């Protein structure tokens, strides 16, 4: 039996609706959007992979070029070790194609400079011009401008100049303190000196040494030089001990040249030689100690070796000290050096200062070239 209310017919899926009715969803169009998104994502990923590959290739080319440059510099500059080369700017390959690099930094360790070794020389060149067609065929470099510095380390100076017995330390922006011991004729003498460093011309560092002294224990001090204050002199302690000891005091007064240097009248000396009271009166004066300290014992070394032995001094040591002149001692402590003259262009110093680790020198250059 039929229902009195028939079910309305369902519209055909491809039929059109009456105006004002909502359109059915288009499932085919919604399925196309994710596919387009995946294509775009793949394109972006491909570009990222390509960029990474190009970056990797560029960095590989930089590393290869740096390695080749280090080997070339070692051979052409006759270095003991290959320098560290760092090429600046990114990307590198376009710079190579244009035969011009933004900057090149070179750090060279252990560079020989006269009697000493520079711990490191570091310099950066800008607008470097290449002579060659690629990283494997670079024949030379042109360096229009270069800036850098060199370090003369105290550790190297202690090893090369001090032989583990003398140390060098900072004593101011242009001063170095030298302290240690120096073996002379079988005796270890305490060494003190102050070295002042300064630029010497356009390519050199010069040193001026002052305050040099060698202490023979607490007995005497040797200051090389020809002035009255220089030479070998008793310390205040040993001069006071001579004044207190009768035997040493009479030994000193027995030498006419010493008596004249002390400024003691002959009558006073003769009386002091006969009477202990007169001797004590003479040596007990404050002036006697000061006068004894002014005696240059090197003047007595040859003529009166017995007096030196009574004072506790080894004649062999005094003979060695007489040959250890100021120039000889200063040469042992000299820190000066000259930068090598480049085959082309100009290389010069622009500043010297002392810091905690050593002596640092500022370097400038122009018109330099490294070629076959």
Buried (B, 14 or more C-beta within 10 A) or exposed (E): EEEEEEEEEEEEEEEEEEEEEEEEEEEEEEEEEEEEEEEEEEEEEEEEEEEEEEEEEBEEBBEEBBEBBBEBBBEEBEBEEBBBBBBBBEBBBEBBEEBBBEBBBBBBBEBEBEEBBBBBBBBBBBEBBBBEEEBEEBEBBBBBBBBBBBBBBBEBBBEEBBEEEBBBBBBEEBBBBBBBBBEBBEBEBBBBBBBBBEBBEEBBBBBBBEEBBBBBBEBBBBBBEEEEEBBBBBBBEBBBBBBEBEEBBBBBBBBEEBBEBBEBEEEBBEBBBEEEEBBBEBBEEEEBBEBBBBBBBBBBBEEBBEBBEBBBBBBEBBBBBBEBEBEEBBEBBBBBBBBEEBEEBBBBBEEBBBEEEBBBBBBBBEBBBBEE
